[in-house]
């Protein structure tokens, strides 16, 4: 277990500040001054009571002037909060979270012919750029929603896809649509609780960025 260094305004380094749902601070953890620091449930401190955190959840790596974060194969992932109205490139297989909903962007694929060459019935995929599948387990998805060429909005009260029973989803929360370059982007449209994308690879982060790990929000303070 790593020791927790007392946080002080004058000490150099990086501090993770845990945030409550109302935005107030719930404690902090100063990263040790090392090239790479791994945090998780075994770290203790503000991480100890979260059963959704893996024992070794994520690593913070200093590379020159950059601070990077890397998921260490955690079960529930590391999510980064998007800045409002700034489109984020969405690739097939990417997952994001709004409110309590975890959603994966998937490619629409036909099942093809059977072994004896018979074509399968199925709704045509023409005019759609993919689908959004609700993730309800590690390898299990629930309802799926096709995404047409014009894109879709998600929200609790307004939009094309509604999560009416999730009080953490804003009335109008986010948009998934093609950009001018023909690629698909996810954009938070000014939601109250934010849109979070799951990180699939090492990612540079900066002061003020907010991470979702386990059931907790952490602000990065430099």
C-alpha positions in Angstrom: 0.0 0.0 0.0 1.3 3.4 -1.0 1.6 6.1 1.7 -0.6 9.2 1.2 1.3 12.4 1.1 -0.4 15.4 2.8 -1.6 17.8 0.3 -0.5 21.4 0.6 -0.9 24.3 -1.8 2.8 24.9 -2.1 3.9 21.3 -2.7 4.8 20.5 -6.3 3.2 17.6 -8.2 -0.3 16.3 -9.1 -3.3 15.9 -6.8 -6.4 13.9 -7.4 -9.4 15.5 -5.7 -12.5 13.3 -5.2 -15.7 15.1 -6.0 -19.2 14.5 -4.6 -22.3 14.5 -6.8 -23.0 18.2 -5.9 -19.4 19.2 -6.9 -18.0 19.6 -3.4 -14.7 18.0 -2.5 -14.5 14.7 -0.7 -10.8 14.3 -0.1 -7.6 14.4 -2.0 -4.6 12.2 -2.9 -1.2 13.6 -3.9 0.6 11.4 -6.4 4.0 10.5 -5.2 6.8 12.2 -7.1 7.7 9.2 -9.4 7.8 8.6 -13.1 4.8 6.2 -12.9 2.3 5.8 -10.1 -0.5 3.2 -10.1 -3.7 3.8 -8.1 -6.6 1.5 -7.2 -8.5 0.0 -4.3 -5.2 -1.3 -2.8 -3.8 2.2 -2.7 -6.0 3.0 0.3 -6.9 6.7 1.0 -9.8 8.0 -1.1 -9.9 4.8 -3.2 -10.2 2.2 -0.4 -14.0 2.0 0.0 -14.9 1.8 -3.7 -15.7 -1.9 -4.6 -16.0 -0.9 -8.3 -12.3 0.0 -8.4 -9.8 -2.8 -9.4 -6.9 -3.3 -6.9 -4.6 -1.8 -9.6 -6.9 0.4 -11.6 -4.9 3.0 -13.5 -1.4 4.4 -13.8 -0.3 8.0 -14.1 2.8 8.5 -16.1 5.0 11.6 -16.4 6.6 11.9 -19.8 8.5 15.2 -20.2 6.0 18.0 -19.5 3.1 15.6 -20.1 0.9 13.8 -17.6 -0.7 10.6 -19.1 -3.2 8.1 -17.7 -3.4 4.5 -18.6 -6.0 1.9 -17.7 -4.2 -1.1 -16.2 -6.8 -3.6 -17.4 -9.4 -2.6 -14.8 -12.8 -4.3 -14.9 -14.8 -1.2 -15.0 -12.5 1.2 -16.9 -11.3 4.7 -16.8 -13.5 7.4 -18.2 -12.7 11.0 -19.1 -15.3 13.8 -18.9 -15.8 15.6 -22.2 -15.7 19.4 -22.3 -19.2 20.7 -23.3 -19.7 21.4 -27.0 -16.3 20.0 -28.0 -16.8 17.0 -30.4 -15.0 13.8 -29.5 -14.1 11.3 -32.3 -16.1 8.1 -31.8 -14.8 4.8 -33.2 -16.7 1.5 -33.4 -16.3 -0.3 -30.1 -15.9 2.9 -28.1 -18.0 3.2 -24.9 -19.3 6.2 -23.1 -21.4 7.0 -20.1 -24.2 9.4 -19.5 -25.9 9.4 -16.1 -26.0 5.7 -15.1 -26.1 4.4 -18.7 -23.1 2.8 -20.3 -23.4 2.9 -24.1 -21.2 1.3 -26.8 -21.0 2.5 -30.4 -21.1 -0.5 -32.7 -20.9 -1.2 -36.4 -24.0 -2.5 -38.1 -23.0 -5.8 -39.7 -25.2 -8.3 -41.6 -25.0 -11.9 -40.5 -24.4 -13.1 -44.0 -25.6 -16.3 -45.6 -26.0 -19.6 -43.8 -23.6 -22.5 -44.4 -25.9 -23.7 -47.3 -26.0 -20.3 -49.0 -29.4 -19.1 -47.8 -29.8 -15.3 -47.3 -30.9 -14.3 -43.8 -33.9 -12.0 -43.2 -33.1 -8.7 -41.5 -33.8 -5.0 -41.6 -31.7 -3.1 -44.1 -28.8 -1.2 -42.7 -28.8 1.4 -45.5 -28.8 5.0 -44.3 -27.4 4.2 -40.8 -23.9 4.9 -39.5 -23.9 2.5 -36.6 -25.9 1.6 -33.5 -25.8 2.4 -29.8 -26.0 -0.6 -27.5 -26.6 -0.4 -23.8 -24.0 -2.3 -21.9 -25.6 -4.2 -19.0 -22.7 -6.5 -18.2 -19.1 -7.2 -19.1 -20.0 -9.0 -22.3 -23.7 -8.4 -22.4 -25.7 -5.6 -24.1 -29.4 -4.7 -23.8 -31.4 -2.5 -26.1 -29.8 -1.2 -29.2 -30.7 1.9 -31.2 -29.7 2.5 -34.8 -28.0 5.8 -35.6 -29.2 7.3 -38.9 -27.0 9.5 -41.2 -28.5 12.7 -39.6 -27.3 11.6 -36.2 -29.2 11.3 -32.9 -29.6 13.2 -29.6 -29.8 11.5 -26.3 -31.5 12.8 -23.2 -34.1 12.3 -20.4 -36.9 14.4 -21.9 -35.9 15.5 -25.4 -34.1 13.8 -28.2 -34.2 10.6 -30.3 -33.1 8.2 -27.6 -34.6 8.8 -24.1 -33.6 7.6 -20.7 -36.6 8.9 -18.9 -36.0 7.0 -15.6 -32.4 8.1 -15.2 -32.4 11.3 -13.1 -28.7 11.8 -13.8 -29.3 12.3 -17.5 -30.1 15.9 -18.5 -33.2 16.8 -20.5 -31.0 17.0 -23.6 -27.6 15.4 -22.9 -25.5 14.6 -25.9 -25.4 14.2 -29.6 -23.9 11.5 -31.9 -23.5 12.6 -35.5 -21.1 12.8 -38.5 -18.8 15.7 -38.7 -17.8 17.6 -41.9 -15.0 15.1 -42.4 -17.4 12.2 -42.6 -16.3 10.7 -39.2 -18.6 10.2 -36.2 -18.4 12.4 -33.2 -19.9 12.4 -29.7 -20.6 15.9 -28.2 -21.9 16.8 -24.8 -24.5 19.6 -25.4 -24.1 21.2 -21.9 -25.4 18.5 -19.6 -25.4 19.0 -15.9 -23.5 15.8 -15.0 -21.4 15.4 -18.1 -20.6 12.8 -20.7 -17.7 10.5 -20.1 -15.7 8.4 -22.7 -13.9 5.2 -21.7 -10.2 5.4 -22.5 -8.9 2.6 -24.6 -5.3 3.7 -24.6 -2.8 6.0 -22.9 -4.1 9.5 -22.8 -2.7 12.9 -22.0 -4.6 14.8 -19.3 -4.3 18.3 -17.9 -5.2 20.4 -14.9 -9.0 20.6 -14.4 -9.7 17.3 -16.3 -12.3 15.1 -14.5 -11.9 11.3 -14.4 -14.5 8.7 -13.5 -13.0 5.6 -11.9 -15.1 3.1 -10.1 -18.0 5.1 -8.6 -16.0 8.2 -8.0 -15.2 11.4 -9.8 -11.6 12.8 -9.5 -10.4 16.2 -10.6 -6.8 16.5 -11.7 -5.1 19.4 -10.0 -1.6 20.5 -11.1 
